[in-house]
Amino acid sequence: MCVHMPTLTIRVSDKEIAVMKIAMLARGDETLSGHVRAVYLEATQGDGAQRSEIVSLLKAMDAKLKSQQTKRGDLGNETVQTLIACLYLMVRKSAPLELRGMADAAINLSAIENYVKGEGA
């Protein structure tokens, strides 16, 4: 059985192709067309699990900030660190996979997650 799939033609510059090939390799996609399709579908489908994780992070951030305010009576350096850690985790979750991979190579994700959960200082 043959399934007809429409073809979409787009024009891109050599520079854009080079950028897409780098992202394709970083992501592990085998073809440029497959990469474009996957990235586009990821961006448009909306990930309920991803949103749920971000809501969880916001709740954890709220709990940690309330705990810090109760202990200290003010919002000091630890609060700023908590905000930055939580914002980093939220931005990371919303970033494309290839960018997450690059960030994970430079930043210890577990350390940030443990800090937000209150398991590290």
C-alpha positions in Angstrom: 0.0 0.0 0.0 1.4 3.4 -1.0 0.7 6.4 1.1 0.8 9.7 -0.6 2.7 12.4 1.3 2.6 15.9 0.0 6.0 17.6 -0.7 6.8 21.0 0.6 9.5 23.0 -1.2 11.3 25.8 0.7 14.2 27.9 -0.4 17.1 28.4 2.0 20.5 30.0 1.7 23.8 28.0 1.9 24.4 29.6 5.3 21.1 28.4 6.6 21.8 24.9 5.2 25.2 24.9 7.1 23.5 25.9 10.3 20.8 23.2 9.9 23.4 20.6 9.2 25.2 21.4 12.4 22.0 21.2 14.4 21.0 18.0 12.5 24.3 16.3 13.5 24.1 17.5 17.1 20.6 16.1 17.3 21.5 12.8 15.7 19.1 13.1 12.7 20.2 11.3 9.6 18.6 13.5 6.9 18.1 17.2 6.6 14.4 16.7 5.7 13.9 14.5 8.7 15.6 17.0 10.9 13.5 19.9 9.7 10.3 17.8 10.1 11.2 16.7 13.6 12.2 20.2 14.8 9.1 21.8 13.3 6.7 19.2 14.7 8.4 19.4 18.1 7.9 23.2 18.1 4.2 23.1 17.0 2.8 20.0 18.9 3.3 21.4 22.4 4.6 19.0 25.0 2.2 18.5 27.9 4.9 16.6 29.9 7.2 19.5 29.4 4.6 22.0 30.6 4.0 19.8 33.6 7.7 19.8 34.4 7.8 23.6 34.2 4.8 23.9 36.5 6.6 21.5 38.9 9.7 23.7 38.8 7.7 26.8 39.5 6.1 25.1 42.5 9.5 24.0 43.8 10.9 27.5 43.3 7.9 29.0 45.2 8.4 26.5 48.1 12.1 27.2 48.3 11.7 31.0 48.2 9.0 30.8 50.9 11.3 28.6 53.0 14.2 31.1 52.5 12.1 34.1 53.4 10.8 32.4 56.6 14.4 31.4 57.7 16.0 34.7 56.9 13.2 37.3 57.0 14.5 38.7 53.7 15.4 37.7 50.2 19.2 37.6 49.9 21.9 36.0 47.7 20.5 32.5 48.1 17.2 33.7 46.7 18.9 35.1 43.7 20.7 31.8 43.2 17.4 29.9 43.5 15.8 32.2 40.9 18.6 31.8 38.5 18.7 28.0 38.9 14.9 27.7 38.4 14.9 30.0 35.4 17.8 28.0 33.9 15.9 24.8 34.3 12.7 26.2 32.7 14.6 27.7 29.8 16.5 24.5 29.3 13.2 22.5 29.2 11.8 24.8 26.5 15.0 24.7 24.4 15.4 22.4 21.4 17.2 19.1 22.1 20.5 20.1 20.3 20.7 23.2 22.5 20.0 21.2 25.7 22.9 18.9 24.7 25.3 21.8 24.3 24.2 23.2 27.7 24.5 19.8 29.4 28.1 19.5 28.2 29.0 22.7 30.0 26.6 22.8 33.0 26.0 20.1 35.6 22.3 19.7 35.3 22.0 17.3 38.3 23.7 19.8 40.6 21.1 22.5 39.6 18.2 20.2 40.0 19.4 19.0 43.4 19.9 22.6 44.5 16.3 23.5 43.5 15.0 20.4 45.3 16.9 21.5 48.4 19.4 18.7 48.3 22.4 21.0 47.7 23.7 24.4 48.6 
